Amino acid sequence: MLKLGDKVKFVNENMEGIVTSFKGKNMVGVTIEDDFEIPVLASEVLKIDFDEVKPDAAKKEVDDKLKSKLNTNPLGIFWAYNRMGENEVEGVLHNNTCDILLYAIYQKEKDVFSLYKTGKLNRGEELNMLKLNLENYDKWNPLLFQLILADDINMKPSKPLHIEFKTNPKEFHQSLKFCFFLQKQAYMFKLNEEFTQLNLTALKQKDFSEKPKVETIDLSAKPEPVIDLHFEKLLERGYTTQTNDIIGVQMDVFIKTLEAAYINQMKSIVYVHGIGNQYLKNKIQTFLTKNKRLAKHFEDADPLKFGGGATYIEIG
């Protein structure tokens, strides 16, 4: 009889894991080393020796790890002013858009830019710098951010960003909101937001009766032979969603395009999911294991071409 916390191995796969939930009379959830839980028949796993573990503690630890893998925070490069006291604030740069962010920050004074700081931030990291006094807001120097966004796996590298940053008092104080990476109220700005100047002449001539054209991904059409599932790439291609479940969105695109590939009788397809913690990769390959009607065979795609961050699927 299996119980929570038991260490087991799969009968038909070279994998081991820990029982972390029960799905029904004959189903258990087994969490493997990448913190991904796989539902499996109890008859398809065997209990192996394991140090005694308290079931509740084991389940809570795994649940906490799984929750930490889901990044539901807004995507982007953020600049925030964190209040350190009554009048003092500190600038904070945060990266939540690419695997590696290379930055150079300049301060502008009398039309001359002076280099203030350079460095790099990994995804999910932030850096504190530049302490300022709120009472002297009108004397703050404008900032210039030069940013290079780099990903371990990418179909097309992003263009470098060149952003001059200066706000007026109204914009500054209206930016006070809950800052997800500081976990408190702060003056927060998204640096890679696209701003456009209003062309008043064109605006007067605009026919507001015309419906705006929205480019979206047609998930039923014959898909491209290589599909990049990075969330920011899906947004760039026009995929819209009301949910902040990023993994759910990626799996939705994966399943629907795989079905479209099957219907359109494609011989194969490659999905770029990145390396990261392999959470998305495990979900994809678990789905493929259970849906052999769609996938006759799958394996890691060419490591020289995709760096180990993609899955090749031979359509069933």
ROZAVO-388830 format. One record per residue (C-alpha): residue number from 1; x, z, y. Coordinates in Angstrom, 2 decimals, always signed. Layout:
BEGIN
<node i="NUM" c1="X" c3="Z" c2="Y"/>
...
END
This chain:
BEGIN
<node i="1" c1="+0.00" c3="+0.00" c2="+0.00"/>
<node i="2" c1="+1.50" c3="-1.08" c2="+3.33"/>
<node i="3" c1="+1.36" c3="+1.19" c2="+6.35"/>
<node i="4" c1="+2.35" c3="+0.96" c2="+10.01"/>
<node i="5" c1="+6.12" c3="+1.08" c2="+10.46"/>
<node i="6" c1="+6.98" c3="-0.33" c2="+7.00"/>
<node i="7" c1="+9.86" c3="-2.77" c2="+6.95"/>
<node i="8" c1="+8.95" c3="-5.91" c2="+5.00"/>
<node i="9" c1="+10.35" c3="-9.32" c2="+4.10"/>
<node i="10" c1="+8.40" c3="-12.57" c2="+3.81"/>
<node i="11" c1="+7.96" c3="-13.98" c2="+0.32"/>
<node i="12" c1="+8.19" c3="-17.64" c2="+1.37"/>
<node i="13" c1="+10.34" c3="-17.36" c2="+4.51"/>
<node i="14" c1="+13.81" c3="-16.01" c2="+5.19"/>
<node i="15" c1="+12.53" c3="-13.42" c2="+7.67"/>
<node i="16" c1="+12.11" c3="-9.68" c2="+7.92"/>
<node i="17" c1="+10.00" c3="-7.56" c2="+10.21"/>
<node i="18" c1="+8.00" c3="-4.38" c2="+10.74"/>
<node i="19" c1="+4.29" c3="-3.88" c2="+10.11"/>
<node i="20" c1="+2.81" c3="-3.18" c2="+13.53"/>
<node i="21" c1="-0.94" c3="-3.75" c2="+13.04"/>
<node i="22" c1="-3.70" c3="-4.44" c2="+10.54"/>
<node i="23" c1="-5.81" c3="-7.58" c2="+11.07"/>
<node i="24" c1="-8.39" c3="-6.98" c2="+8.34"/>
<node i="25" c1="-8.68" c3="-6.02" c2="+4.71"/>
<node i="26" c1="-5.91" c3="-8.35" c2="+3.53"/>
<node i="27" c1="-4.08" c3="-9.26" c2="+6.76"/>
<node i="28" c1="-1.26" c3="-7.44" c2="+8.55"/>
<node i="29" c1="+0.65" c3="-8.09" c2="+11.75"/>
<node i="30" c1="+4.42" c3="-8.23" c2="+11.23"/>
<node i="31" c1="+6.72" c3="-8.13" c2="+14.26"/>
<node i="32" c1="+10.01" c3="-9.95" c2="+13.72"/>
<node i="33" c1="+13.32" c3="-9.33" c2="+15.50"/>
<node i="34" c1="+12.36" c3="-11.44" c2="+18.55"/>
<node i="35" c1="+9.44" c3="-9.06" c2="+19.27"/>
<node i="36" c1="+6.84" c3="-11.63" c2="+18.15"/>
<node i="37" c1="+3.99" c3="-10.48" c2="+15.91"/>
<node i="38" c1="+2.96" c3="-12.84" c2="+13.09"/>
<node i="39" c1="-0.37" c3="-12.37" c2="+11.27"/>
<node i="40" c1="+0.21" c3="-12.77" c2="+7.53"/>
<node i="41" c1="-1.51" c3="-12.03" c2="+4.21"/>
<node i="42" c1="-0.38" c3="-8.69" c2="+2.80"/>
<node i="43" c1="+0.39" c3="-10.48" c2="-0.48"/>
<node i="44" c1="+2.95" c3="-12.69" c2="+1.31"/>
<node i="45" c1="+5.25" c3="-9.82" c2="+2.32"/>
<node i="46" c1="+7.21" c3="-7.26" c2="+0.31"/>
<node i="47" c1="+8.08" c3="-3.74" c2="+1.43"/>
<node i="48" c1="+11.82" c3="-3.02" c2="+1.58"/>
<node i="49" c1="+13.84" c3="+0.16" c2="+2.12"/>
<node i="50" c1="+13.66" c3="+1.48" c2="+5.64"/>
<node i="51" c1="+14.45" c3="+4.73" c2="+7.41"/>
<node i="52" c1="+11.33" c3="+6.85" c2="+7.87"/>
<node i="53" c1="+9.51" c3="+5.90" c2="+11.07"/>
<node i="54" c1="+6.47" c3="+7.55" c2="+12.59"/>
<node i="55" c1="+3.72" c3="+4.90" c2="+12.61"/>
<node i="56" c1="+2.32" c3="+5.67" c2="+16.05"/>
<node i="57" c1="+5.76" c3="+5.70" c2="+17.66"/>
<node i="58" c1="+6.70" c3="+2.41" c2="+15.99"/>
<node i="59" c1="+3.53" c3="+0.67" c2="+17.12"/>
<node i="60" c1="+3.82" c3="+1.96" c2="+20.69"/>
<node i="61" c1="+7.46" c3="+0.82" c2="+20.94"/>
<node i="62" c1="+6.60" c3="-2.68" c2="+19.73"/>
<node i="63" c1="+3.53" c3="-2.92" c2="+21.98"/>
<node i="64" c1="+5.62" c3="-1.94" c2="+25.01"/>
<node i="65" c1="+8.23" c3="-4.56" c2="+24.15"/>
<node i="66" c1="+5.62" c3="-7.26" c2="+23.70"/>
<node i="67" c1="+3.99" c3="-6.43" c2="+27.05"/>
<node i="68" c1="+7.37" c3="-6.58" c2="+28.79"/>
<node i="69" c1="+7.88" c3="-10.15" c2="+27.56"/>
<node i="70" c1="+4.84" c3="-11.46" c2="+29.43"/>
<node i="71" c1="+5.88" c3="-12.41" c2="+32.94"/>
<node i="72" c1="+2.61" c3="-12.62" c2="+34.87"/>
<node i="73" c1="+4.20" c3="-12.19" c2="+38.31"/>
<node i="74" c1="+3.93" c3="-15.05" c2="+40.82"/>
<node i="75" c1="+6.56" c3="-17.76" c2="+40.47"/>
<node i="76" c1="+8.93" c3="-18.44" c2="+43.33"/>
<node i="77" c1="+11.91" c3="-17.29" c2="+45.36"/>
<node i="78" c1="+10.95" c3="-14.35" c2="+47.53"/>
<node i="79" c1="+12.43" c3="-12.67" c2="+50.58"/>
<node i="80" c1="+11.09" c3="-9.23" c2="+51.47"/>
<node i="81" c1="+11.76" c3="-6.50" c2="+54.00"/>
<node i="82" c1="+11.61" c3="-3.11" c2="+52.33"/>
<node i="83" c1="+10.85" c3="-0.16" c2="+54.64"/>
<node i="84" c1="+13.56" c3="+2.44" c2="+54.21"/>
<node i="85" c1="+12.29" c3="+4.81" c2="+56.89"/>
<node i="86" c1="+10.23" c3="+4.95" c2="+60.06"/>
<node i="87" c1="+12.03" c3="+1.99" c2="+61.68"/>
<node i="88" c1="+14.65" c3="+0.75" c2="+59.22"/>
<node i="89" c1="+14.04" c3="-2.14" c2="+56.80"/>
<node i="90" c1="+16.28" c3="-3.78" c2="+54.22"/>
<node i="91" c1="+16.19" c3="-7.43" c2="+53.20"/>
<node i="92" c1="+15.68" c3="-8.17" c2="+49.50"/>
<node i="93" c1="+16.10" c3="-11.55" c2="+47.78"/>
<node i="94" c1="+14.23" c3="-11.99" c2="+44.45"/>
<node i="95" c1="+14.36" c3="-14.85" c2="+41.93"/>
<node i="96" c1="+11.31" c3="-15.51" c2="+39.76"/>
<node i="97" c1="+11.45" c3="-19.28" c2="+39.43"/>
<node i="98" c1="+14.62" c3="-20.42" c2="+37.61"/>
<node i="99" c1="+17.15" c3="-19.16" c2="+35.08"/>
<node i="100" c1="+19.93" c3="-18.97" c2="+37.68"/>
<node i="101" c1="+19.62" c3="-19.01" c2="+41.47"/>
<node i="102" c1="+22.77" c3="-19.77" c2="+43.48"/>
<node i="103" c1="+22.43" c3="-18.76" c2="+47.12"/>
<node i="104" c1="+24.28" c3="-18.85" c2="+50.42"/>
<node i="105" c1="+22.73" c3="-16.95" c2="+53.35"/>
<node i="106" c1="+23.67" c3="-17.60" c2="+56.95"/>
<node i="107" c1="+22.76" c3="-15.83" c2="+60.18"/>
<node i="108" c1="+22.17" c3="-17.97" c2="+63.26"/>
<node i="109" c1="+23.33" c3="-16.81" c2="+66.70"/>
<node i="110" c1="+23.45" c3="-19.12" c2="+69.73"/>
<node i="111" c1="+23.20" c3="-22.26" c2="+67.56"/>
<node i="112" c1="+26.12" c3="-21.14" c2="+65.41"/>
<node i="113" c1="+25.63" c3="-20.28" c2="+61.71"/>
<node i="114" c1="+27.78" c3="-17.51" c2="+60.26"/>
<node i="115" c1="+27.98" c3="-17.09" c2="+56.49"/>
<node i="116" c1="+26.57" c3="-13.70" c2="+55.56"/>
<node i="117" c1="+26.51" c3="-13.62" c2="+51.76"/>
<node i="118" c1="+26.82" c3="-15.81" c2="+48.66"/>
<node i="119" c1="+26.13" c3="-15.15" c2="+45.00"/>
<node i="120" c1="+23.75" c3="-15.74" c2="+42.13"/>
<node i="121" c1="+20.62" c3="-14.12" c2="+40.74"/>
<node i="122" c1="+19.26" c3="-14.46" c2="+37.23"/>
<node i="123" c1="+15.52" c3="-14.80" c2="+36.71"/>
<node i="124" c1="+13.74" c3="-11.52" c2="+37.47"/>
<node i="125" c1="+16.62" c3="-10.07" c2="+39.46"/>
<node i="126" c1="+16.77" c3="-9.07" c2="+43.13"/>
<node i="127" c1="+19.51" c3="-8.13" c2="+45.58"/>
<node i="128" c1="+19.30" c3="-5.70" c2="+48.50"/>
<node i="129" c1="+21.12" c3="-6.62" c2="+51.72"/>
<node i="130" c1="+20.88" c3="-6.86" c2="+55.50"/>
<node i="131" c1="+19.60" c3="-3.58" c2="+56.98"/>
<node i="132" c1="+17.71" c3="-4.03" c2="+60.25"/>
<node i="133" c1="+15.82" c3="-1.96" c2="+62.81"/>
<node i="134" c1="+12.14" c3="-2.74" c2="+63.39"/>
<node i="135" c1="+12.38" c3="-1.66" c2="+67.02"/>
<node i="136" c1="+14.83" c3="-4.53" c2="+67.60"/>
<node i="137" c1="+12.71" c3="-7.16" c2="+65.82"/>
<node i="138" c1="+12.92" c3="-9.57" c2="+68.78"/>
<node i="139" c1="+16.71" c3="-9.51" c2="+68.49"/>
<node i="140" c1="+16.91" c3="-10.32" c2="+64.78"/>
<node i="141" c1="+18.95" c3="-13.45" c2="+64.09"/>
<node i="142" c1="+17.21" c3="-16.33" c2="+62.29"/>
<node i="143" c1="+18.35" c3="-16.79" c2="+58.70"/>
<node i="144" c1="+19.32" c3="-19.92" c2="+56.83"/>
<node i="145" c1="+18.99" c3="-19.97" c2="+53.02"/>
<node i="146" c1="+20.80" c3="-22.61" c2="+50.98"/>
<node i="147" c1="+19.54" c3="-22.40" c2="+47.39"/>
<node i="148" c1="+20.39" c3="-24.17" c2="+44.14"/>
<node i="149" c1="+17.91" c3="-23.69" c2="+41.29"/>
<node i="150" c1="+19.40" c3="-24.06" c2="+37.81"/>
<node i="151" c1="+17.73" c3="-23.83" c2="+34.39"/>
<node i="152" c1="+19.35" c3="-23.70" c2="+30.97"/>
<node i="153" c1="+17.07" c3="-26.53" c2="+29.84"/>
<node i="154" c1="+15.45" c3="-28.93" c2="+32.29"/>
<node i="155" c1="+14.26" c3="-32.51" c2="+32.12"/>
<node i="156" c1="+15.33" c3="-33.07" c2="+35.73"/>
<node i="157" c1="+17.34" c3="-30.64" c2="+37.90"/>
<node i="158" c1="+15.57" c3="-29.38" c2="+41.02"/>
<node i="159" c1="+16.77" c3="-30.48" c2="+44.44"/>
<node i="160" c1="+18.73" c3="-27.89" c2="+46.48"/>
<node i="161" c1="+16.67" c3="-26.07" c2="+49.11"/>
<node i="162" c1="+17.66" c3="-25.69" c2="+52.76"/>
<node i="163" c1="+15.36" c3="-23.16" c2="+54.46"/>
<node i="164" c1="+15.55" c3="-21.81" c2="+58.01"/>
<node i="165" c1="+13.65" c3="-18.54" c2="+58.19"/>
<node i="166" c1="+12.24" c3="-16.92" c2="+61.31"/>
<node i="167" c1="+8.82" c3="-15.39" c2="+61.87"/>
<node i="168" c1="+6.92" c3="-14.35" c2="+64.96"/>
<node i="169" c1="+5.62" c3="-10.76" c2="+65.27"/>
<node i="170" c1="+2.10" c3="-11.70" c2="+64.14"/>
<node i="171" c1="+3.29" c3="-13.55" c2="+61.02"/>
<node i="172" c1="+5.70" c3="-10.74" c2="+60.21"/>
<node i="173" c1="+3.14" c3="-7.92" c2="+60.31"/>
<node i="174" c1="+0.51" c3="-10.01" c2="+58.51"/>
<node i="175" c1="+2.96" c3="-10.40" c2="+55.62"/>
<node i="176" c1="+2.70" c3="-6.69" c2="+54.73"/>
<node i="177" c1="+1.34" c3="-6.62" c2="+51.17"/>
<node i="178" c1="+2.02" c3="-5.20" c2="+47.72"/>
<node i="179" c1="+5.41" c3="-6.52" c2="+46.60"/>
<node i="180" c1="+5.50" c3="-6.93" c2="+42.81"/>
<node i="181" c1="+9.30" c3="-6.64" c2="+42.45"/>
<node i="182" c1="+9.59" c3="-3.57" c2="+44.72"/>
<node i="183" c1="+6.36" c3="-2.04" c2="+43.37"/>
<node i="184" c1="+5.31" c3="-0.97" c2="+46.87"/>
<node i="185" c1="+4.05" c3="-2.31" c2="+50.19"/>
<node i="186" c1="+6.62" c3="-4.55" c2="+51.89"/>
<node i="187" c1="+6.86" c3="-7.55" c2="+54.23"/>
<node i="188" c1="+7.06" c3="-10.33" c2="+51.62"/>
<node i="189" c1="+7.58" c3="-14.09" c2="+52.04"/>
<node i="190" c1="+7.84" c3="-16.92" c2="+49.50"/>
<node i="191" c1="+10.84" c3="-19.02" c2="+50.51"/>
<node i="192" c1="+10.15" c3="-22.11" c2="+48.40"/>
<node i="193" c1="+6.63" c3="-22.56" c2="+49.74"/>
<node i="194" c1="+6.18" c3="-26.06" c2="+51.12"/>
<node i="195" c1="+5.32" c3="-25.94" c2="+54.82"/>
<node i="196" c1="+4.25" c3="-29.04" c2="+56.74"/>
<node i="197" c1="+3.83" c3="-29.63" c2="+60.44"/>
<node i="198" c1="+0.30" c3="-30.64" c2="+61.46"/>
<node i="199" c1="+0.07" c3="-34.14" c2="+62.85"/>
<node i="200" c1="-2.73" c3="-33.66" c2="+65.39"/>
<node i="201" c1="-3.26" c3="-37.41" c2="+65.99"/>
<node i="202" c1="-3.62" c3="-38.09" c2="+62.27"/>
<node i="203" c1="-5.84" c3="-35.04" c2="+61.96"/>
<node i="204" c1="-8.27" c3="-36.38" c2="+64.59"/>
<node i="205" c1="-8.45" c3="-39.72" c2="+62.79"/>
<node i="206" c1="-8.93" c3="-38.21" c2="+59.33"/>
<node i="207" c1="-12.17" c3="-38.95" c2="+57.49"/>
<node i="208" c1="-13.15" c3="-35.52" c2="+56.21"/>
<node i="209" c1="-15.93" c3="-37.04" c2="+54.10"/>
<node i="210" c1="-13.42" c3="-38.43" c2="+51.60"/>
<node i="211" c1="-12.84" c3="-36.35" c2="+48.51"/>
<node i="212" c1="-9.29" c3="-35.13" c2="+48.02"/>
<node i="213" c1="-7.40" c3="-36.71" c2="+45.17"/>
<node i="214" c1="-5.99" c3="-34.20" c2="+42.71"/>
<node i="215" c1="-3.43" c3="-35.32" c2="+40.18"/>
<node i="216" c1="-3.89" c3="-33.48" c2="+36.90"/>
<node i="217" c1="-2.46" c3="-33.73" c2="+33.41"/>
<node i="218" c1="-4.73" c3="-35.68" c2="+31.08"/>
<node i="219" c1="-4.29" c3="-33.64" c2="+27.91"/>
<node i="220" c1="-6.32" c3="-36.13" c2="+25.84"/>
<node i="221" c1="-4.19" c3="-39.20" c2="+26.66"/>
<node i="222" c1="-1.21" c3="-40.31" c2="+24.60"/>
<node i="223" c1="+1.51" c3="-37.82" c2="+25.60"/>
<node i="224" c1="+5.10" c3="-38.55" c2="+26.50"/>
<node i="225" c1="+7.62" c3="-38.29" c2="+23.65"/>
<node i="226" c1="+9.25" c3="-35.27" c2="+25.33"/>
<node i="227" c1="+7.14" c3="-32.59" c2="+27.04"/>
<node i="228" c1="+8.63" c3="-29.82" c2="+29.19"/>
<node i="229" c1="+6.56" c3="-26.63" c2="+28.81"/>
<node i="230" c1="+8.30" c3="-24.66" c2="+31.56"/>
<node i="231" c1="+5.43" c3="-23.27" c2="+33.62"/>
<node i="232" c1="+6.77" c3="-24.49" c2="+36.97"/>
<node i="233" c1="+7.08" c3="-28.01" c2="+35.53"/>
<node i="234" c1="+3.45" c3="-27.93" c2="+34.39"/>
<node i="235" c1="+2.41" c3="-26.93" c2="+37.90"/>
<node i="236" c1="+4.49" c3="-29.76" c2="+39.40"/>
<node i="237" c1="+2.70" c3="-32.24" c2="+37.13"/>
<node i="238" c1="-0.68" c3="-31.09" c2="+38.40"/>
<node i="239" c1="-1.81" c3="-28.61" c2="+35.75"/>
<node i="240" c1="-4.11" c3="-26.09" c2="+37.41"/>
<node i="241" c1="-5.20" c3="-22.73" c2="+36.01"/>
<node i="242" c1="-7.07" c3="-19.66" c2="+37.20"/>
<node i="243" c1="-5.27" c3="-17.34" c2="+34.79"/>
<node i="244" c1="-1.92" c3="-15.57" c2="+35.13"/>
<node i="245" c1="-1.36" c3="-15.72" c2="+31.35"/>
<node i="246" c1="+1.63" c3="-18.05" c2="+31.48"/>
<node i="247" c1="+2.20" c3="-18.11" c2="+27.71"/>
<node i="248" c1="-1.50" c3="-18.89" c2="+27.22"/>
<node i="249" c1="-1.26" c3="-21.86" c2="+29.60"/>
<node i="250" c1="+1.85" c3="-23.20" c2="+27.87"/>
<node i="251" c1="+0.24" c3="-22.89" c2="+24.43"/>
<node i="252" c1="-2.92" c3="-24.61" c2="+25.71"/>
<node i="253" c1="-0.87" c3="-27.61" c2="+26.88"/>
<node i="254" c1="+1.16" c3="-27.60" c2="+23.66"/>
<node i="255" c1="-1.85" c3="-27.57" c2="+21.31"/>
<node i="256" c1="-3.89" c3="-30.18" c2="+23.22"/>
<node i="257" c1="-0.99" c3="-32.62" c2="+23.62"/>
<node i="258" c1="-0.01" c3="-32.19" c2="+19.96"/>
<node i="259" c1="-3.59" c3="-33.03" c2="+18.94"/>
<node i="260" c1="-3.47" c3="-36.04" c2="+21.28"/>
<node i="261" c1="-0.19" c3="-37.16" c2="+19.69"/>
<node i="262" c1="-1.84" c3="-36.90" c2="+16.25"/>
<node i="263" c1="-4.92" c3="-38.88" c2="+17.36"/>
<node i="264" c1="-2.72" c3="-41.55" c2="+18.96"/>
<node i="265" c1="-0.69" c3="-41.80" c2="+15.71"/>
<node i="266" c1="+2.65" c3="-40.90" c2="+17.27"/>
<node i="267" c1="+5.41" c3="-40.45" c2="+14.72"/>
<node i="268" c1="+7.12" c3="-37.55" c2="+16.48"/>
<node i="269" c1="+7.22" c3="-35.48" c2="+19.65"/>
<node i="270" c1="+9.62" c3="-32.96" c2="+21.23"/>
<node i="271" c1="+8.60" c3="-29.84" c2="+23.17"/>
<node i="272" c1="+11.09" c3="-28.23" c2="+25.55"/>
<node i="273" c1="+10.41" c3="-24.49" c2="+25.64"/>
<node i="274" c1="+13.78" c3="-23.12" c2="+26.73"/>
<node i="275" c1="+15.84" c3="-20.43" c2="+25.05"/>
<node i="276" c1="+15.05" c3="-17.18" c2="+26.84"/>
<node i="277" c1="+13.75" c3="-14.52" c2="+24.45"/>
<node i="278" c1="+12.34" c3="-17.22" c2="+22.10"/>
<node i="279" c1="+8.83" c3="-15.79" c2="+22.50"/>
<node i="280" c1="+7.26" c3="-19.18" c2="+23.25"/>
<node i="281" c1="+9.34" c3="-20.88" c2="+20.55"/>
<node i="282" c1="+8.11" c3="-18.39" c2="+17.94"/>
<node i="283" c1="+4.47" c3="-18.89" c2="+18.95"/>
<node i="284" c1="+4.86" c3="-22.67" c2="+18.71"/>
<node i="285" c1="+6.57" c3="-22.60" c2="+15.33"/>
<node i="286" c1="+4.08" c3="-20.05" c2="+13.95"/>
<node i="287" c1="+1.25" c3="-22.39" c2="+14.99"/>
<node i="288" c1="+2.99" c3="-25.34" c2="+13.32"/>
<node i="289" c1="+3.45" c3="-23.36" c2="+10.09"/>
<node i="290" c1="-0.31" c3="-22.77" c2="+9.94"/>
<node i="291" c1="-1.33" c3="-26.31" c2="+10.98"/>
<node i="292" c1="+0.45" c3="-28.65" c2="+8.60"/>
<node i="293" c1="-2.32" c3="-31.21" c2="+9.14"/>
<node i="294" c1="-0.81" c3="-31.87" c2="+12.56"/>
<node i="295" c1="+2.84" c3="-31.20" c2="+11.81"/>
<node i="296" c1="+4.34" c3="-32.63" c2="+8.63"/>
<node i="297" c1="+7.75" c3="-31.22" c2="+9.53"/>
<node i="298" c1="+9.40" c3="-29.42" c2="+12.45"/>
<node i="299" c1="+12.89" c3="-28.25" c2="+13.32"/>
<node i="300" c1="+15.10" c3="-27.41" c2="+16.30"/>
<node i="301" c1="+15.59" c3="-30.56" c2="+18.37"/>
<node i="302" c1="+19.04" c3="-32.09" c2="+18.91"/>
<node i="303" c1="+21.15" c3="-29.17" c2="+20.26"/>
<node i="304" c1="+23.52" c3="-31.55" c2="+22.05"/>
<node i="305" c1="+20.62" c3="-33.03" c2="+24.03"/>
<node i="306" c1="+18.39" c3="-29.98" c2="+24.48"/>
<node i="307" c1="+20.80" c3="-27.06" c2="+24.12"/>
<node i="308" c1="+18.79" c3="-25.32" c2="+21.41"/>
<node i="309" c1="+15.76" c3="-24.94" c2="+23.68"/>
<node i="310" c1="+13.40" c3="-27.50" c2="+22.13"/>
<node i="311" c1="+11.44" c3="-28.16" c2="+18.93"/>
<node i="312" c1="+11.19" c3="-31.57" c2="+17.22"/>
<node i="313" c1="+7.90" c3="-32.22" c2="+15.40"/>
<node i="314" c1="+7.22" c3="-34.95" c2="+12.87"/>
<node i="315" c1="+3.52" c3="-35.69" c2="+13.23"/>
<node i="316" c1="+1.46" c3="-35.27" c2="+10.03"/>
END
